[in-house]
C-alpha cells in the first residue's frame, strides 16, 4: 500500500518512517493503540521515535450520532495523545483533516464539525510542534477530495499521498538524511 511515508522514505534514505495507523479507528481507539504500540506501555521493546505524525478525527465525526463523538471528546483524546508523545520527547506533527464530503453519510453537521476541527488544529494545540494543513491542497467543490487525488472519492491515491508527503518534506523534514 502506498502511503505518504513511502514518499518521505524515498527522500530521507537514512530515516525510518513506520505506519501505525488503522483506518476507521476513532481517536479514542488510536490513543489506546498509541500507548501500547508506539510507547510500549504494557511491555515490549519499541523503537525510539523522534517524530509523530497524527491524522485523526474523521471516524469520530462520522460516528457523531452512533457513538456520541463530539468535538470536545475528539480534541480531548487527541490532546492526550499529543501529550503522551511530547512527554516521551517526541515531536508532534498534526495534519488537518482532509476533505471527505463525497462520503455517503457526510452531511452539513459533519461538515461543520470537520471545519471546526481543522480550525482547532490550525491553532496548533499544545504540545503540537507543527501543523501541516492538507485540507486546502486536497479540497475541491468546498467539501470533496479532488478527483486527481482520490482512489474512490474519499481515500487518497498515490498522487494524493505524494502531495501530502511533499508537504511534510518541505515543511518539516527538509533537513532529513
C-alpha positions, -999 to +999 in steps of 0.1 A: +000+000+000+013+034-010+014+060+018+029+094+023+055+078+044+067+060+012+073+094-003+092+106+028+113+073+029+122+078-007+136+113+000+150+106+035+170+075+029+186+073+063+154+080+082+128+055+094+091+060+088+067+035+102+029+034+098+008+025+128-025+039+116-056+018+112-084+031+090-117+035+107-103+040+142-118+067+163-093+088+182-102+071+215-091+038+199-060+054+184-050+067+218-051+032+233-032+017+204-007+045+205+001+039+242+006+002+235+021+001+200+043+031+199+051+039+235+053+002+246+030+006+276+022-029+288+057-042+279+078-050+249+106-031+232+097-004+208+118+018+185+125+053+198+107+077+176+117+113+171+085+125+154+049+115+154+025+124+125-011+123+136-041+123+114-073+116+134-109+126+139-127+116+107-141+083+120-151+102+152-170+128+132-185+100+111-197+084+144-211+116+160-246+102+160-239+065+167-210+068+191-218+102+205-185+116+195-183+154+200-156+179+191-147+181+228-142+144+231-121+142+199-099+172+210-095+157+245-084+124+231-061+139+205-046+163+232-039+133+255-021+115+226-001+146+218+009+150+255+019+113+258+042+117+228+056+151+239+063+137+274+085+110+258+104+136+238+087+130+205+080+160+182+043+161+174+031+169+139-007+172+134-023+170+099-056+188+093-085+166+083-086+161+046-119+166+027-143+136+027-176+153+016-183+126-011-189+100+017-225+088+015-231+097+052-215+131+051-239+159+059-239+196+069-234+188+106-204+166+099-190+193+076-194+219+103-176+196+128-148+189+103-142+226+097-142+233+134-117+205+140-094+220+113-097+254+128-087+240+162-057+221+146-045+252+128-042+270+161-016+244+170-029+230+203-003+224+229+021+205+227+019+202+189+051+215+173+039+216+137+006+216+118+005+206+082-027+220+066-035+194+040-072+204+036-068+233+012-044+214-011-068+184-014-103+200-015-125+206-045-161+218-045-157+231-009-162+196+006-148+169-016-115+153-022-103+164-056-107+136-082-070+138-091-060+128-055-088+102-049-089+065-054-126+062-045-138+098-038-127+097-001-094+079+001-061+093-013-045+077-043-007+077-049-008+113-062-026+124-030-002+106-007+027+120-027+013+155-023+010+151+015+045+136+016+059+165-003+042+190+021+057+171+051+091+170+034+091+208+026+076+219+059+091+195+085+117+171+071+136+193+047+169+186+065+164+148+067+191+124+056 
